[in-house]
Amino acid sequence: MADRKPQLLDVVALLRDLPELRLRRGQVGAVVDDVEGETALVEFTDSEGRTIALPTVPLRDLLILNYGSMAAE
């Protein structure tokens, strides 16, 4: 599967720490606003579902997580 830009409601993980927001590499969030250009608005929540950060993140710092089976290409 070719790399693609995150879409609205995609689940993503951070590829680097964002210490100014107290977010760590691997932290999982969801894209909550349409992606334009080279950034996405991502919501990160705690285990209770409360928002802990809502930053605009460069796409290069996000990995789209896939759930379900896919054949490797």
mmCIF file of the N, C-alpha and C atoms, coordinates in Angstrom:
data_MODEL
# 
_entry.id   MODEL 
# 
loop_
_atom_site.group_PDB 
_atom_site.id 
_atom_site.type_symbol 
_atom_site.label_atom_id 
_atom_site.label_alt_id 
_atom_site.label_comp_id 
_atom_site.label_asym_id 
_atom_site.label_entity_id 
_atom_site.label_seq_id 
_atom_site.pdbx_PDB_ins_code 
_atom_site.Cartn_x 
_atom_site.Cartn_y 
_atom_site.Cartn_z 
_atom_site.occupancy 
_atom_site.B_iso_or_equiv 
_atom_site.pdbx_formal_charge 
_atom_site.auth_seq_id 
_atom_site.auth_comp_id 
_atom_site.auth_asym_id 
_atom_site.auth_atom_id 
_atom_site.pdbx_PDB_model_num 
ATOM 1   N N  . MET A 1 1  ? 0.851   -1.181 0.000  1.00 0.00 ? 1  MET A N  1 
ATOM 2   C CA . MET A 1 1  ? 0.000   0.000  0.000  1.00 0.00 ? 1  MET A CA 1 
ATOM 3   C C  . MET A 1 1  ? 0.890   1.235  0.000  1.00 0.00 ? 1  MET A C  1 
ATOM 4   N N  . ALA A 1 2  ? 0.627   2.154  -0.862 1.00 0.00 ? 2  ALA A N  1 
ATOM 5   C CA . ALA A 1 2  ? 1.414   3.382  -0.929 1.00 0.00 ? 2  ALA A CA 1 
ATOM 6   C C  . ALA A 1 2  ? 1.123   4.250  0.297  1.00 0.00 ? 2  ALA A C  1 
ATOM 7   N N  . ASP A 1 3  ? 2.129   5.036  0.670  1.00 0.00 ? 3  ASP A N  1 
ATOM 8   C CA . ASP A 1 3  ? 1.913   5.980  1.765  1.00 0.00 ? 3  ASP A CA 1 
ATOM 9   C C  . ASP A 1 3  ? 0.803   6.940  1.373  1.00 0.00 ? 3  ASP A C  1 
ATOM 10  N N  . ARG A 1 4  ? -0.024  7.303  2.334  1.00 0.00 ? 4  ARG A N  1 
ATOM 11  C CA . ARG A 1 4  ? -1.101  8.250  2.064  1.00 0.00 ? 4  ARG A CA 1 
ATOM 12  C C  . ARG A 1 4  ? -1.177  9.258  3.189  1.00 0.00 ? 4  ARG A C  1 
ATOM 13  N N  . LYS A 1 5  ? -1.803  10.371 2.903  1.00 0.00 ? 5  LYS A N  1 
ATOM 14  C CA . LYS A 1 5  ? -1.994  11.389 3.926  1.00 0.00 ? 5  LYS A CA 1 
ATOM 15  C C  . LYS A 1 5  ? -3.088  10.931 4.881  1.00 0.00 ? 5  LYS A C  1 
ATOM 16  N N  . PRO A 1 6  ? -2.963  11.281 6.156  1.00 0.00 ? 6  PRO A N  1 
ATOM 17  C CA . PRO A 1 6  ? -4.030  10.947 7.097  1.00 0.00 ? 6  PRO A CA 1 
ATOM 18  C C  . PRO A 1 6  ? -5.340  11.622 6.688  1.00 0.00 ? 6  PRO A C  1 
ATOM 19  N N  . GLN A 1 7  ? -6.420  10.946 6.952  1.00 0.00 ? 7  GLN A N  1 
ATOM 20  C CA . GLN A 1 7  ? -7.764  11.444 6.679  1.00 0.00 ? 7  GLN A CA 1 
ATOM 21  C C  . GLN A 1 7  ? -8.462  11.723 8.003  1.00 0.00 ? 7  GLN A C  1 
ATOM 22  N N  . LEU A 1 8  ? -9.559  12.446 7.930  1.00 0.00 ? 8  LEU A N  1 
ATOM 23  C CA . LEU A 1 8  ? -10.364 12.737 9.103  1.00 0.00 ? 8  LEU A CA 1 
ATOM 24  C C  . LEU A 1 8  ? -10.702 11.439 9.839  1.00 0.00 ? 8  LEU A C  1 
ATOM 25  N N  . LEU A 1 9  ? -10.470 11.413 11.141 1.00 0.00 ? 9  LEU A N  1 
ATOM 26  C CA . LEU A 1 9  ? -10.734 10.313 12.072 1.00 0.00 ? 9  LEU A CA 1 
ATOM 27  C C  . LEU A 1 9  ? -9.745  9.149  11.980 1.00 0.00 ? 9  LEU A C  1 
ATOM 28  N N  . ASP A 1 10 ? -8.695  9.270  11.162 1.00 0.00 ? 10 ASP A N  1 
ATOM 29  C CA . ASP A 1 10 ? -7.652  8.242  11.174 1.00 0.00 ? 10 ASP A CA 1 
ATOM 30  C C  . ASP A 1 10 ? -6.988  8.213  12.542 1.00 0.00 ? 10 ASP A C  1 
ATOM 31  N N  . VAL A 1 11 ? -6.634  7.021  12.985 1.00 0.00 ? 11 VAL A N  1 
ATOM 32  C CA . VAL A 1 11 ? -5.875  6.852  14.215 1.00 0.00 ? 11 VAL A CA 1 
ATOM 33  C C  . VAL A 1 11 ? -4.398  6.902  13.831 1.00 0.00 ? 11 VAL A C  1 
ATOM 34  N N  . VAL A 1 12 ? -3.643  7.740  14.551 1.00 0.00 ? 12 VAL A N  1 
ATOM 35  C CA . VAL A 1 12 ? -2.238  7.953  14.225 1.00 0.00 ? 12 VAL A CA 1 
ATOM 36  C C  . VAL A 1 12 ? -1.383  7.847  15.484 1.00 0.00 ? 12 VAL A C  1 
ATOM 37  N N  . ALA A 1 13 ? -0.099  7.624  15.285 1.00 0.00 ? 13 ALA A N  1 
ATOM 38  C CA . ALA A 1 13 ? 0.862   7.602  16.388 1.00 0.00 ? 13 ALA A CA 1 
ATOM 39  C C  . ALA A 1 13 ? 1.968   8.610  16.097 1.00 0.00 ? 13 ALA A C  1 
ATOM 40  N N  . LEU A 1 14 ? 2.484   9.214  17.142 1.00 0.00 ? 14 LEU A N  1 
ATOM 41  C CA . LEU A 1 14 ? 3.586   10.159 17.000 1.00 0.00 ? 14 LEU A CA 1 
ATOM 42  C C  . LEU A 1 14 ? 4.885   9.417  16.714 1.00 0.00 ? 14 LEU A C  1 
ATOM 43  N N  . LEU A 1 15 ? 5.682   9.978  15.821 1.00 0.00 ? 15 LEU A N  1 
ATOM 44  C CA . LEU A 1 15 ? 6.978   9.399  15.503 1.00 0.00 ? 15 LEU A CA 1 
ATOM 45  C C  . LEU A 1 15 ? 8.114   10.084 16.264 1.00 0.00 ? 15 LEU A C  1 
ATOM 46  N N  . ARG A 1 16 ? 7.803   11.141 17.005 1.00 0.00 ? 16 ARG A N  1 
ATOM 47  C CA . ARG A 1 16 ? 8.822   11.814 17.819 1.00 0.00 ? 16 ARG A CA 1 
ATOM 48  C C  . ARG A 1 16 ? 8.159   12.419 19.051 1.00 0.00 ? 16 ARG A C  1 
ATOM 49  N N  . ASP A 1 17 ? 8.960   12.664 20.057 1.00 0.00 ? 17 ASP A N  1 
ATOM 50  C CA . ASP A 1 17 ? 8.464   13.326 21.269 1.00 0.00 ? 17 ASP A CA 1 
ATOM 51  C C  . ASP A 1 17 ? 8.085   14.770 20.957 1.00 0.00 ? 17 ASP A C  1 
ATOM 52  N N  . LEU A 1 18 ? 7.053   15.258 21.634 1.00 0.00 ? 18 LEU A N  1 
ATOM 53  C CA . LEU A 1 18 ? 6.682   16.675 21.617 1.00 0.00 ? 18 LEU A CA 1 
ATOM 54  C C  . LEU A 1 18 ? 6.690   17.130 23.076 1.00 0.00 ? 18 LEU A C  1 
ATOM 55  N N  . PRO A 1 19 ? 7.894   17.357 23.641 1.00 0.00 ? 19 PRO A N  1 
ATOM 56  C CA . PRO A 1 19 ? 8.010   17.626 25.076 1.00 0.00 ? 19 PRO A CA 1 
ATOM 57  C C  . PRO A 1 19 ? 7.259   18.870 25.532 1.00 0.00 ? 19 PRO A C  1 
ATOM 58  N N  . GLU A 1 20 ? 7.129   19.859 24.652 1.00 0.00 ? 20 GLU A N  1 
ATOM 59  C CA . GLU A 1 20 ? 6.409   21.076 25.032 1.00 0.00 ? 20 GLU A CA 1 
ATOM 60  C C  . GLU A 1 20 ? 4.932   20.801 25.296 1.00 0.00 ? 20 GLU A C  1 
ATOM 61  N N  . LEU A 1 21 ? 4.413   19.683 24.774 1.00 0.00 ? 21 LEU A N  1 
ATOM 62  C CA . LEU A 1 21 ? 3.020   19.285 24.989 1.00 0.00 ? 21 LEU A CA 1 
ATOM 63  C C  . LEU A 1 21 ? 2.903   18.076 25.907 1.00 0.00 ? 21 LEU A C  1 
ATOM 64  N N  . ARG A 1 22 ? 4.044   17.614 26.408 1.00 0.00 ? 22 ARG A N  1 
ATOM 65  C CA . ARG A 1 22 ? 4.100   16.424 27.269 1.00 0.00 ? 22 ARG A CA 1 
ATOM 66  C C  . ARG A 1 22 ? 3.567   15.188 26.545 1.00 0.00 ? 22 ARG A C  1 
ATOM 67  N N  . LEU A 1 23 ? 3.893   15.088 25.249 1.00 0.00 ? 23 LEU A N  1 
ATOM 68  C CA . LEU A 1 23 ? 3.522   13.931 24.432 1.00 0.00 ? 23 LEU A CA 1 
ATOM 69  C C  . LEU A 1 23 ? 4.795   13.187 24.055 1.00 0.00 ? 23 LEU A C  1 
ATOM 70  N N  . ARG A 1 24 ? 4.704   11.853 24.054 1.00 0.00 ? 24 ARG A N  1 
ATOM 71  C CA . ARG A 1 24 ? 5.868   11.021 23.768 1.00 0.00 ? 24 ARG A CA 1 
ATOM 72  C C  . ARG A 1 24 ? 5.691   10.258 22.474 1.00 0.00 ? 24 ARG A C  1 
ATOM 73  N N  . ARG A 1 25 ? 6.819   9.916  21.886 1.00 0.00 ? 25 ARG A N  1 
ATOM 74  C CA . ARG A 1 25 ? 6.834   9.075  20.687 1.00 0.00 ? 25 ARG A CA 1 
ATOM 75  C C  . ARG A 1 25 ? 5.986   7.835  20.948 1.00 0.00 ? 25 ARG A C  1 
ATOM 76  N N  . GLY A 1 26 ? 5.126   7.491  19.987 1.00 0.00 ? 26 GLY A N  1 
ATOM 77  C CA . GLY A 1 26 ? 4.263   6.325  20.140 1.00 0.00 ? 26 GLY A CA 1 
ATOM 78  C C  . GLY A 1 26 ? 2.886   6.657  20.675 1.00 0.00 ? 26 GLY A C  1 
ATOM 79  N N  . GLN A 1 27 ? 2.720   7.868  21.194 1.00 0.00 ? 27 GLN A N  1 
ATOM 80  C CA . GLN A 1 27 ? 1.405   8.268  21.713 1.00 0.00 ? 27 GLN A CA 1 
ATOM 81  C C  . GLN A 1 27 ? 0.387   8.228  20.577 1.00 0.00 ? 27 GLN A C  1 
ATOM 82  N N  . VAL A 1 28 ? -0.791  7.716  20.867 1.00 0.00 ? 28 VAL A N  1 
ATOM 83  C CA . VAL A 1 28 ? -1.834  7.525  19.861 1.00 0.00 ? 28 VAL A CA 1 
ATOM 84  C C  . VAL A 1 28 ? -2.882  8.626  19.973 1.00 0.00 ? 28 VAL A C  1 
ATOM 85  N N  . GLY A 1 29 ? -3.310  9.113  18.812 1.00 0.00 ? 29 GLY A N  1 
ATOM 86  C CA . GLY A 1 29 ? -4.341  10.141 18.751 1.00 0.00 ? 29 GLY A CA 1 
ATOM 87  C C  . GLY A 1 29 ? -5.201  9.934  17.510 1.00 0.00 ? 29 GLY A C  1 
ATOM 88  N N  . ALA A 1 30 ? -6.127  10.857 17.298 1.00 0.00 ? 30 ALA A N  1 
ATOM 89  C CA . ALA A 1 30 ? -7.015  10.789 16.139 1.00 0.00 ? 30 ALA A CA 1 
ATOM 90  C C  . ALA A 1 30 ? -7.009  12.126 15.414 1.00 0.00 ? 30 ALA A C  1 
ATOM 91  N N  . VAL A 1 31 ? -7.007  12.067 14.093 1.00 0.00 ? 31 VAL A N  1 
ATOM 92  C CA . VAL A 1 31 ? -7.095  13.277 13.276 1.00 0.00 ? 31 VAL A CA 1 
ATOM 93  C C  . VAL A 1 31 ? -8.514  13.815 13.408 1.00 0.00 ? 31 VAL A C  1 
ATOM 94  N N  . VAL A 1 32 ? -8.637  15.079 13.838 1.00 0.00 ? 32 VAL A N  1 
ATOM 95  C CA . VAL A 1 32 ? -9.964  15.639 14.113 1.00 0.00 ? 32 VAL A CA 1 
ATOM 96  C C  . VAL A 1 32 ? -10.341 16.813 13.223 1.00 0.00 ? 32 VAL A C  1 
ATOM 97  N N  . ASP A 1 33 ? -9.460  17.175 12.320 1.00 0.00 ? 33 ASP A N  1 
ATOM 98  C CA . ASP A 1 33 ? -9.803  18.221 11.363 1.00 0.00 ? 33 ASP A CA 1 
ATOM 99  C C  . ASP A 1 33 ? -9.168  17.854 10.040 1.00 0.00 ? 33 ASP A C  1 
ATOM 100 N N  . ASP A 1 34 ? -9.815  18.273 8.972  1.00 0.00 ? 34 ASP A N  1 
ATOM 101 C CA . ASP A 1 34 ? -9.303  17.953 7.643  1.00 0.00 ? 34 ASP A CA 1 
ATOM 102 C C  . ASP A 1 34 ? -7.836  18.327 7.524  1.00 0.00 ? 34 ASP A C  1 
ATOM 103 N N  . VAL A 1 35 ? -7.112  17.477 6.845  1.00 0.00 ? 35 VAL A N  1 
ATOM 104 C CA . VAL A 1 35 ? -5.687  17.691 6.654  1.00 0.00 ? 35 VAL A CA 1 
ATOM 105 C C  . VAL A 1 35 ? -5.485  18.606 5.451  1.00 0.00 ? 35 VAL A C  1 
ATOM 106 N N  . GLU A 1 36 ? -4.787  19.695 5.670  1.00 0.00 ? 36 GLU A N  1 
ATOM 107 C CA . GLU A 1 36 ? -4.456  20.606 4.580  1.00 0.00 ? 36 GLU A CA 1 
ATOM 108 C C  . GLU A 1 36 ? -2.957  20.821 4.597  1.00 0.00 ? 36 GLU A C  1 
ATOM 109 N N  . GLY A 1 37 ? -2.346  20.834 3.451  1.00 0.00 ? 37 GLY A N  1 
ATOM 110 C CA . GLY A 1 37 ? -0.907  21.067 3.401  1.00 0.00 ? 37 GLY A CA 1 
ATOM 111 C C  . GLY A 1 37 ? -0.141  19.936 4.036  1.00 0.00 ? 37 GLY A C  1 
ATOM 112 N N  . GLU A 1 38 ? 0.758   20.288 4.919  1.00 0.00 ? 38 GLU A N  1 
ATOM 113 C CA . GLU A 1 38 ? 1.670   19.306 5.514  1.00 0.00 ? 38 GLU A CA 1 
ATOM 114 C C  . GLU A 1 38 ? 1.449   19.105 7.005  1.00 0.00 ? 38 GLU A C  1 
ATOM 115 N N  . THR A 1 39 ? 0.256   19.450 7.521  1.00 0.00 ? 39 THR A N  1 
ATOM 116 C CA . THR A 1 39 ? -0.040  19.283 8.943  1.00 0.00 ? 39 THR A CA 1 
ATOM 117 C C  . THR A 1 39 ? -1.432  18.693 9.151  1.00 0.00 ? 39 THR A C  1 
ATOM 118 N N  . ALA A 1 40 ? -1.664  18.176 10.350 1.00 0.00 ? 40 ALA A N  1 
ATOM 119 C CA . ALA A 1 40 ? -2.977  17.654 10.736 1.00 0.00 ? 40 ALA A CA 1 
ATOM 120 C C  . ALA A 1 40 ? -3.270  18.073 12.172 1.00 0.00 ? 40 ALA A C  1 
ATOM 121 N N  . LEU A 1 41 ? -4.520  18.368 12.466 1.00 0.00 ? 41 LEU A N  1 
ATOM 122 C CA . LEU A 1 41 ? -4.948  18.634 13.837 1.00 0.00 ? 41 LEU A CA 1 
ATOM 123 C C  . LEU A 1 41 ? -5.273  17.281 14.465 1.00 0.00 ? 41 LEU A C  1 
ATOM 124 N N  . VAL A 1 42 ? -4.572  16.945 15.549 1.00 0.00 ? 42 VAL A N  1 
ATOM 125 C CA . VAL A 1 42 ? -4.688  15.625 16.162 1.00 0.00 ? 42 VAL A CA 1 
ATOM 126 C C  . VAL A 1 42 ? -5.095  15.773 17.625 1.00 0.00 ? 42 VAL A C  1 
ATOM 127 N N  . GLU A 1 43 ? -6.097  14.998 18.036 1.00 0.00 ? 43 GLU A N  1 
ATOM 128 C CA . GLU A 1 43 ? -6.525  14.989 19.434 1.00 0.00 ? 43 GLU A CA 1 
ATOM 129 C C  . GLU A 1 43 ? -5.902  13.792 20.144 1.00 0.00 ? 43 GLU A C  1 
ATOM 130 N N  . PHE A 1 44 ? -5.237  14.077 21.257 1.00 0.00 ? 44 PHE A N  1 
ATOM 131 C CA . PHE A 1 44 ? -4.672  13.046 22.118 1.00 0.00 ? 44 PHE A CA 1 
ATOM 132 C C  . PHE A 1 44 ? -5.463  13.048 23.410 1.00 0.00 ? 44 PHE A C  1 
ATOM 133 N N  . THR A 1 45 ? -5.851  11.867 23.880 1.00 0.00 ? 45 THR A N  1 
ATOM 134 C CA . THR A 1 45 ? -6.682  11.757 25.079 1.00 0.00 ? 45 THR A CA 1 
ATOM 135 C C  . THR A 1 45 ? -6.002  10.872 26.117 1.00 0.00 ? 45 THR A C  1 
ATOM 136 N N  . ASP A 1 46 ? -6.486  10.994 27.376 1.00 0.00 ? 46 ASP A N  1 
ATOM 137 C CA . ASP A 1 46 ? -5.988  10.110 28.424 1.00 0.00 ? 46 ASP A CA 1 
ATOM 138 C C  . ASP A 1 46 ? -6.845  8.838  28.437 1.00 0.00 ? 46 ASP A C  1 
ATOM 139 N N  . SER A 1 47 ? -6.590  7.968  29.392 1.00 0.00 ? 47 SER A N  1 
ATOM 140 C CA . SER A 1 47 ? -7.308  6.686  29.448 1.00 0.00 ? 47 SER A CA 1 
ATOM 141 C C  . SER A 1 47 ? -8.789  6.848  29.767 1.00 0.00 ? 47 SER A C  1 
ATOM 142 N N  . GLU A 1 48 ? -9.182  8.021  30.240 1.00 0.00 ? 48 GLU A N  1 
ATOM 143 C CA . GLU A 1 48 ? -10.595 8.303  30.536 1.00 0.00 ? 48 GLU A CA 1 
ATOM 144 C C  . GLU A 1 48 ? -11.295 9.003  29.378 1.00 0.00 ? 48 GLU A C  1 
ATOM 145 N N  . GLY A 1 49 ? -10.562 9.259  28.289 1.00 0.00 ? 49 GLY A N  1 
ATOM 146 C CA . GLY A 1 49 ? -11.151 9.917  27.128 1.00 0.00 ? 49 GLY A CA 1 
ATOM 147 C C  . GLY A 1 49 ? -11.125 11.435 27.176 1.00 0.00 ? 49 GLY A C  1 
ATOM 148 N N  . ARG A 1 50 ? -10.429 12.001 28.184 1.00 0.00 ? 50 ARG A N  1 
ATOM 149 C CA . ARG A 1 50 ? -10.315 13.461 28.288 1.00 0.00 ? 50 ARG A CA 1 
ATOM 150 C C  . ARG A 1 50 ? -9.176  13.946 27.396 1.00 0.00 ? 50 ARG A C  1 
ATOM 151 N N  . THR A 1 51 ? -9.421  15.040 26.696 1.00 0.00 ? 51 THR A N  1 
ATOM 152 C CA . THR A 1 51 ? -8.393  15.603 25.826 1.00 0.00 ? 51 THR A CA 1 
ATOM 153 C C  . THR A 1 51 ? -7.218  16.109 26.660 1.00 0.00 ? 51 THR A C  1 
ATOM 154 N N  . ILE A 1 52 ? -6.012  15.680 26.270 1.00 0.00 ? 52 ILE A N  1 
ATOM 155 C CA . ILE A 1 52 ? -4.816  16.168 26.951 1.00 0.00 ? 52 ILE A CA 1 
ATOM 156 C C  . ILE A 1 52 ? -4.019  17.114 26.058 1.00 0.00 ? 52 ILE A C  1 
ATOM 157 N N  . ALA A 1 53 ? -4.212  17.012 24.748 1.00 0.00 ? 53 ALA A N  1 
ATOM 158 C CA . ALA A 1 53 ? -3.538  17.923 23.818 1.00 0.00 ? 53 ALA A CA 1 
ATOM 159 C C  . ALA A 1 53 ? -4.275  17.894 22.488 1.00 0.00 ? 53 ALA A C  1 
ATOM 160 N N  . LEU A 1 54 ? -4.246  19.041 21.807 1.00 0.00 ? 54 LEU A N  1 
ATOM 161 C CA . LEU A 1 54 ? -4.920  19.174 20.516 1.00 0.00 ? 54 LEU A CA 1 
ATOM 162 C C  . LEU A 1 54 ? -4.011  19.987 19.581 1.00 0.00 ? 54 LEU A C  1 
ATOM 163 N N  . PRO A 1 55 ? -2.832  19.432 19.287 1.00 0.00 ? 55 PRO A N  1 
ATOM 164 C CA . PRO A 1 55 ? -1.871  20.178 18.486 1.00 0.00 ? 55 PRO A CA 1 
ATOM 165 C C  . PRO A 1 55 ? -2.045  19.970 16.981 1.00 0.00 ? 55 PRO A C  1 
ATOM 166 N N  . THR A 1 56 ? -1.490  20.902 16.236 1.00 0.00 ? 56 THR A N  1 
ATOM 167 C CA . THR A 1 56 ? -1.299  20.727 14.805 1.00 0.00 ? 56 THR A CA 1 
ATOM 168 C C  . THR A 1 56 ? 0.069   20.085 14.653 1.00 0.00 ? 56 THR A C  1 
ATOM 169 N N  . VAL A 1 57 ? 0.099   18.923 14.002 1.00 0.00 ? 57 VAL A N  1 
ATOM 170 C CA . VAL A 1 57 ? 1.321   18.122 13.926 1.00 0.00 ? 57 VAL A CA 1 
ATOM 171 C C  . VAL A 1 57 ? 1.745   17.968 12.468 1.00 0.00 ? 57 VAL A C  1 
ATOM 172 N N  . PRO A 1 58 ? 3.031   18.142 12.169 1.00 0.00 ? 58 PRO A N  1 
ATOM 173 C CA . PRO A 1 58 ? 3.504   17.891 10.803 1.00 0.00 ? 58 PRO A CA 1 
ATOM 174 C C  . PRO A 1 58 ? 3.236   16.433 10.408 1.00 0.00 ? 58 PRO A C  1 
ATOM 175 N N  . LEU A 1 59 ? 2.811   16.223 9.172  1.00 0.00 ? 59 LEU A N  1 
ATOM 176 C CA . LEU A 1 59 ? 2.507   14.869 8.705  1.00 0.00 ? 59 LEU A CA 1 
ATOM 177 C C  . LEU A 1 59 ? 3.710   13.944 8.812  1.00 0.00 ? 59 LEU A C  1 
ATOM 178 N N  . ARG A 1 60 ? 4.912   14.488 8.644  1.00 0.00 ? 60 ARG A N  1 
ATOM 179 C CA . ARG A 1 60 ? 6.125   13.658 8.718  1.00 0.00 ? 60 ARG A CA 1 
ATOM 180 C C  . ARG A 1 60 ? 6.324   13.057 10.116 1.00 0.00 ? 60 ARG A C  1 
ATOM 181 N N  . ASP A 1 61 ? 5.618   13.605 11.113 1.00 0.00 ? 61 ASP A N  1 
ATOM 182 C CA . ASP A 1 61 ? 5.745   13.120 12.483 1.00 0.00 ? 61 ASP A CA 1 
ATOM 183 C C  . ASP A 1 61 ? 4.617   12.173 12.887 1.00 0.00 ? 61 ASP A C  1 
ATOM 184 N N  . LEU A 1 62 ? 3.821   11.724 11.910 1.00 0.00 ? 62 LEU A N  1 
ATOM 185 C CA . LEU A 1 62 ? 2.680   10.849 12.193 1.00 0.00 ? 62 LEU A CA 1 
ATOM 186 C C  . LEU A 1 62 ? 2.771   9.542  11.416 1.00 0.00 ? 62 LEU A C  1 
ATOM 187 N N  . LEU A 1 63 ? 2.341   8.484  12.054 1.00 0.00 ? 63 LEU A N  1 
ATOM 188 C CA . LEU A 1 63 ? 2.208   7.173  11.425 1.00 0.00 ? 63 LEU A CA 1 
ATOM 189 C C  . LEU A 1 63 ? 0.745   6.786  11.494 1.00 0.00 ? 63 LEU A C  1 
ATOM 190 N N  . ILE A 1 64 ? 0.130   6.485  10.353 1.00 0.00 ? 64 ILE A N  1 
ATOM 191 C CA . ILE A 1 64 ? -1.269  6.041  10.329 1.00 0.00 ? 64 ILE A CA 1 
ATOM 192 C C  . ILE A 1 64 ? -1.309  4.597  10.805 1.00 0.00 ? 64 ILE A C  1 
ATOM 193 N N  . LEU A 1 65 ? -2.155  4.318  11.796 1.00 0.00 ? 65 LEU A N  1 
ATOM 194 C CA . LEU A 1 65 ? -2.305  2.957  12.313 1.00 0.00 ? 65 LEU A CA 1 
ATOM 195 C C  . LEU A 1 65 ? -3.443  2.266  11.569 1.00 0.00 ? 65 LEU A C  1 
ATOM 196 N N  . ASN A 1 66 ? -3.205  1.016  11.233 1.00 0.00 ? 66 ASN A N  1 
ATOM 197 C CA . ASN A 1 66 ? -4.203  0.241  10.496 1.00 0.00 ? 66 ASN A CA 1 
ATOM 198 C C  . ASN A 1 66 ? -4.698  -0.899 11.364 1.00 0.00 ? 66 ASN A C  1 
ATOM 199 N N  . TYR A 1 67 ? -5.993  -1.074 11.385 1.00 0.00 ? 67 TYR A N  1 
ATOM 200 C CA . TYR A 1 67 ? -6.623  -2.168 12.116 1.00 0.00 ? 67 TYR A CA 1 
ATOM 201 C C  . TYR A 1 67 ? -7.338  -3.042 11.095 1.00 0.00 ? 67 TYR A C  1 
ATOM 202 N N  . GLY A 1 68 ? -7.083  -4.314 11.128 1.00 0.00 ? 68 GLY A N  1 
ATOM 203 C CA . GLY A 1 68 ? -7.704  -5.214 10.166 1.00 0.00 ? 68 GLY A CA 1 
ATOM 204 C C  . GLY A 1 68 ? -6.651  -5.839 9.284  1.00 0.00 ? 68 GLY A C  1 
ATOM 205 N N  . SER A 1 69 ? -7.054  -6.818 8.541  1.00 0.00 ? 69 SER A N  1 
ATOM 206 C CA . SER A 1 69 ? -6.084  -7.542 7.713  1.00 0.00 ? 69 SER A CA 1 
ATOM 207 C C  . SER A 1 69 ? -5.940  -6.881 6.361  1.00 0.00 ? 69 SER A C  1 
ATOM 208 N N  . MET A 1 70 ? -4.725  -6.851 5.889  1.00 0.00 ? 70 MET A N  1 
ATOM 209 C CA . MET A 1 70 ? -4.392  -6.317 4.573  1.00 0.00 ? 70 MET A CA 1 
ATOM 210 C C  . MET A 1 70 ? -3.289  -7.179 3.994  1.00 0.00 ? 70 MET A C  1 
ATOM 211 N N  . ALA A 1 71 ? -3.342  -7.398 2.724  1.00 0.00 ? 71 ALA A N  1 
ATOM 212 C CA . ALA A 1 71 ? -2.252  -8.116 2.074  1.00 0.00 ? 71 ALA A CA 1 
ATOM 213 C C  . ALA A 1 71 ? -1.102  -7.147 1.856  1.00 0.00 ? 71 ALA A C  1 
ATOM 214 N N  . ALA A 1 72 ? 0.100   -7.587 2.171  1.00 0.00 ? 72 ALA A N  1 
ATOM 215 C CA . ALA A 1 72 ? 1.280   -6.742 1.944  1.00 0.00 ? 72 ALA A CA 1 
ATOM 216 C C  . ALA A 1 72 ? 1.537   -6.656 0.453  1.00 0.00 ? 72 ALA A C  1 
ATOM 217 N N  . GLU A 1 73 ? 1.899   -5.472 0.027  1.00 0.00 ? 73 GLU A N  1 
ATOM 218 C CA . GLU A 1 73 ? 2.210   -5.276 -1.390 1.00 0.00 ? 73 GLU A CA 1 
ATOM 219 C C  . GLU A 1 73 ? 3.692   -5.193 -1.595 1.00 0.00 ? 73 GLU A C  1 
# 
